[in-house]
Amino acid sequence: MWFTDHMLFHYQRCRRRVYLDSYGDTTLKDPPSDYFVKLREDSAEHRTAMLAQFKPLQRPVFERNNWEAGANATYQMMADGVETIYRGVLTAQGPGDVRYRSEPDVLVKRAGESWLGDWYYVPYNVKLGKKPKPEYQLVAAFAAYVLAEVQGVWPETAWLLLKEKQYAVTLGRYVPKLQDALDDCLEAQSGVLTAANPPEVFISRSRCDMCPWLGHCYQEAKAQNHLSLLPGVTKKRYPTLVEMGITTVEALASAQPSHLAYSLDVEQMVTEKMIFQAQANWTEKAIARLHKSRFPLTPSDVPTTDIELYFDIEAAPDKDLIYLHGVLVVNNRTQEETFHALVAEAPEHEETAWFEFLALVDSYPNAPIYHFCPYEAQTVSRLSELYGDGGVNIDHLLNRFVDIHKRVVEAVALPVESYALKHLARWMGFEWRDEDANGAQSICWYDDWLTTGDRTYLDTILRYNEDDCQATYRVKDWLVKFAQPFWQ
Ligand code: SF4
């Protein structure tokens, strides 16, 4: 069996992924999303740009998938002292019948003693990320390890070519982690890859979102009513809950907050929140997070005024660009709703869209500006520093901002799997007109608009953004209605 860079990369993110990638039924995998394809293309573009500095690159020639032939061809190039080798194949013996295989993006020749002669090689891997994530470093350490087996000497480091910098991996730190990972994966019988069954499912949105097994794992988690579907049950907290015999939503719903806080080594308010959450999911009802018998919000925390604004931004982080400020103006006196899309139809129009946004919100000087999560407020601060305030008092403007997500989380536990806008608003009965629309898809549509000029893409983004504003309005409306009995 081959053990590869790819497997190690995914192991660092999720042990179960390594098992499913090796033994899972591939027909159960989700098709790649447009956003995933875009990231793959961006990554290939970045790789091409980064590798230009190593030209001329030479690549080993071998029959496709004949990895031992690839390793022999690479070794021959190394023995011949080729300066830079692109996607060389390095192999080494692992435990039992396992063979390690690493394919660093580039091997660069350096002066120094090795089995090859008075030179040796150093591995470079190109990554699209800005930061040297642990999974990148682990894979780089693996390349260094397999390379050391091939050339008889360790390189002094393994390099990562990141989006904005070149990073030297500290092998002294990562090789022990690598050893632990290899042991955990390959240990006879109880290793991830030698066990009879996959590791337990654990849905964690940040880790699972881009995983092709998400649909399959989510179904399994749903079938088990798995605790990981409960907001607040993190990967770190879960093993302690299991040790305490708390493996079901019902058991967590009736746990003692102080006991739980002691075992989890967190503040009691954290465990109270978890228990409220379990109770909401168990009873399928919204539960007010009363504090000393009082509702935690006052009417001024969720102001209802003649005019209210609902604001949502669309951004393309890969271009460092804000391409849309969407504002829904709700007139509670006339019951009119008007959506304004301040859009940068080309990236260079970002500044114009910013000033149009400022002019719009300034024309309703007393209206609260509802948004979901801190991103909108942070972006307004950033753009004011970048382009100026257009005569608008930004501190005053930001004082009008109301983060409705924060208000909901403070005040109520809802029977949802996540407090993301989609989950909340859907639970409240709101539906988006385009079922598949989301922030990542919107980035792809904006790219499509730029490359094709087809207005359908832009219109779809505007519709999605308007729906996000409408959803934010729905959440605010629901929260105020929920709070009314507590305010009387
Ligand atoms: S969906 Fe999540 S739990 Fe399942 S394999 Fe992927 S990362 Fe792991």
Boltz pocket constraint, residues with backbone or C-beta under 6 A from the ligand:
constraints:
  - pocket:
      binder: B
      contacts: [[A, 13], [A, 14], [A, 15], [A, 16], [A, 17], [A, 20], [A, 200], [A, 201], [A, 202], [A, 203], [A, 204], [A, 207], [A, 208], [A, 211], [A, 212], [A, 213], [A, 214], [A, 215], [A, 217], [A, 218]]
      max_distance: 6.0
